């Protein structure tokens, strides 16, 4: 309960003073959305006004949350619909800002966590390569930590690749 209050306060304060949500609060909600439906829906609501033209990165987070929403839906048709919609949104965001490491990380995280049968796995190797090459030069400490922690637990990295990031 305290977490949700803190997140709500972060959103309120960032929206009231900056107009756009803080990237820190979006990242926190994104991580919580993987295990909490309420956080997933909050993230979608927070980012509802963004598209690939207004803010590609926030649109990428919105796309990821849209795909995560499938996890909390029981109807198979709705699950597939959320997944397909989010996939297209994420690809549009990446097309709008192809050099954005964080967008590529979002796609990598999605592709390494969904069932192979969905057929959305074609960028795992290229995204992993880009992320591993770019990680040393990432200036955003929070983003660097988020990627590093994800890589430490990722089955798509070899032992050598994991040692490379240490």
C-alpha positions as CSV (number, residue, x, y, z in Angstrom):
1,X,0.0,0.0,0.0
2,X,2.8,2.4,0.8
3,X,4.4,1.6,-2.5
4,X,1.3,2.5,-4.4
5,X,0.9,5.7,-2.4
6,X,4.5,6.6,-3.2
7,X,4.1,5.9,-6.9
8,X,0.8,7.9,-7.0
9,X,2.6,10.8,-5.3
10,X,5.5,10.6,-7.8
11,X,3.0,10.7,-10.7
12,X,1.0,13.6,-9.2
13,X,4.1,15.7,-8.5
14,X,5.7,15.0,-11.9
15,X,2.5,15.7,-13.7
16,X,1.7,18.8,-11.7
17,X,5.1,20.4,-12.2
18,X,6.6,19.0,-15.4
19,X,3.7,18.1,-17.6
20,X,5.3,14.7,-18.4
21,X,5.7,11.8,-16.0
22,X,9.2,11.3,-14.6
23,X,11.2,8.6,-16.3
24,X,12.0,7.3,-12.8
25,X,8.3,6.8,-11.9
26,X,7.6,5.2,-15.3
27,X,10.5,2.7,-14.8
28,X,9.3,1.8,-11.3
29,X,5.8,1.2,-12.5
30,X,7.1,-0.8,-15.5
31,X,9.0,-3.1,-13.2
32,X,6.0,-3.5,-10.9
33,X,3.7,-4.1,-13.9
34,X,5.4,-7.4,-14.6
35,X,3.8,-8.8,-11.4
36,X,1.0,-6.4,-10.5
37,X,-2.0,-5.8,-12.7
38,X,-2.8,-2.5,-10.9
39,X,0.6,-1.1,-11.7
40,X,0.2,-2.2,-15.3
41,X,-3.1,-0.3,-15.6
42,X,-1.7,2.7,-13.8
43,X,1.2,2.8,-16.3
44,X,-1.2,2.6,-19.2
45,X,-3.3,5.4,-17.9
46,X,-0.3,7.6,-17.1
47,X,1.1,7.1,-20.7
48,X,-2.2,7.2,-22.5
49,X,-1.6,10.5,-24.3
50,X,1.9,9.5,-25.7
51,X,2.6,8.1,-29.1
52,X,5.8,7.5,-31.1
53,X,5.6,11.1,-32.4
54,X,5.2,12.9,-29.1
55,X,7.7,10.8,-27.1
56,X,9.0,7.5,-28.5
57,X,10.4,6.3,-25.2
58,X,7.2,6.8,-23.2
59,X,5.3,5.2,-26.1
60,X,7.7,2.2,-25.9
61,X,6.8,1.9,-22.2
62,X,3.1,2.2,-23.0
63,X,3.6,-0.6,-25.7
64,X,5.3,-2.8,-23.2
65,X,2.5,-2.3,-20.6
66,X,-0.1,-3.1,-23.3
67,X,1.6,-6.4,-24.0
68,X,1.9,-7.1,-20.3
69,X,-1.8,-6.5,-19.9
70,X,-2.3,-9.8,-21.8
71,X,-0.9,-11.5,-18.8
72,X,-3.8,-10.3,-16.7
73,X,-6.5,-11.2,-19.1
74,X,-8.3,-14.5,-19.3
75,X,-9.9,-14.4,-22.7
76,X,-7.4,-15.8,-25.3
77,X,-8.6,-13.5,-28.0
78,X,-8.1,-10.4,-25.8
79,X,-4.7,-11.7,-24.8
80,X,-3.6,-12.0,-28.4
81,X,-5.2,-8.6,-29.2
82,X,-3.2,-6.8,-26.4
83,X,0.0,-8.6,-27.5
84,X,-0.4,-7.6,-31.2
85,X,-1.3,-4.1,-30.4
86,X,1.6,-3.6,-28.0
87,X,4.0,-5.3,-30.5
88,X,3.0,-2.8,-33.2
89,X,3.3,0.1,-30.9
90,X,6.8,-0.9,-29.7
91,X,8.0,-1.4,-33.3
92,X,6.6,2.0,-34.2
93,X,8.5,3.6,-31.2
94,X,11.7,1.8,-32.2
95,X,11.3,3.0,-35.8
96,X,10.8,6.5,-34.6
97,X,14.0,6.4,-32.4
98,X,16.1,3.4,-33.5
99,X,19.2,4.5,-31.6
100,X,17.4,4.6,-28.3
101,X,19.0,1.9,-26.1
102,X,16.2,1.9,-23.6
103,X,13.6,1.1,-26.3
104,X,15.8,-1.8,-27.5
105,X,16.1,-3.0,-23.9
106,X,12.3,-3.0,-23.6
107,X,12.0,-5.1,-26.8
108,X,14.7,-7.5,-25.6
109,X,12.9,-7.9,-22.2
110,X,9.6,-8.5,-23.9
111,X,11.0,-11.0,-26.5
112,X,12.9,-13.0,-23.8
113,X,9.8,-13.3,-21.6
114,X,7.0,-14.3,-24.0
115,X,6.2,-17.7,-25.3
116,X,8.3,-18.6,-28.4
117,X,5.1,-19.6,-30.2
118,X,4.0,-16.0,-30.5
119,X,6.7,-15.6,-33.1
120,X,8.1,-12.3,-31.7
121,X,11.7,-13.3,-31.2
122,X,13.6,-12.1,-34.3
123,X,15.5,-9.2,-32.6
124,X,16.8,-11.0,-29.5
125,X,20.3,-11.5,-30.8
126,X,20.7,-8.0,-32.5
127,X,19.2,-6.2,-29.4
128,X,21.4,-8.2,-27.1
129,X,24.5,-7.4,-29.2
130,X,23.6,-3.7,-29.2
131,X,22.9,-3.6,-25.5
132,X,26.1,-5.4,-24.6
133,X,28.2,-3.0,-26.8
134,X,26.4,0.1,-25.6
135,X,26.1,-0.7,-21.9
136,X,29.6,0.6,-20.9
137,X,28.8,4.0,-22.4
138,X,25.3,4.4,-20.9
139,X,25.4,7.6,-18.8
140,X,22.0,7.1,-17.1
141,X,22.9,5.1,-13.9
142,X,19.3,3.9,-13.3
143,X,19.0,2.6,-16.9
144,X,22.4,1.0,-16.6
145,X,21.4,-0.7,-13.4
146,X,18.1,-1.9,-14.8
147,X,19.8,-3.5,-17.8
148,X,22.6,-5.0,-15.7
149,X,20.2,-6.6,-13.2
150,X,18.1,-8.0,-16.0
151,X,21.1,-9.4,-17.8
152,X,22.3,-11.1,-14.6
153,X,19.2,-13.2,-14.5
154,X,18.7,-13.6,-18.3
155,X,19.0,-17.1,-19.8
156,X,19.8,-15.6,-23.2
157,X,23.2,-14.5,-22.1
158,X,26.2,-16.8,-22.0
159,X,28.4,-17.0,-19.0
160,X,31.1,-15.0,-20.9
161,X,28.6,-12.3,-21.7
162,X,27.5,-12.0,-18.1
163,X,31.1,-11.7,-17.0
164,X,31.6,-9.0,-19.6
165,X,28.9,-6.8,-17.9
166,X,30.4,-7.1,-14.4
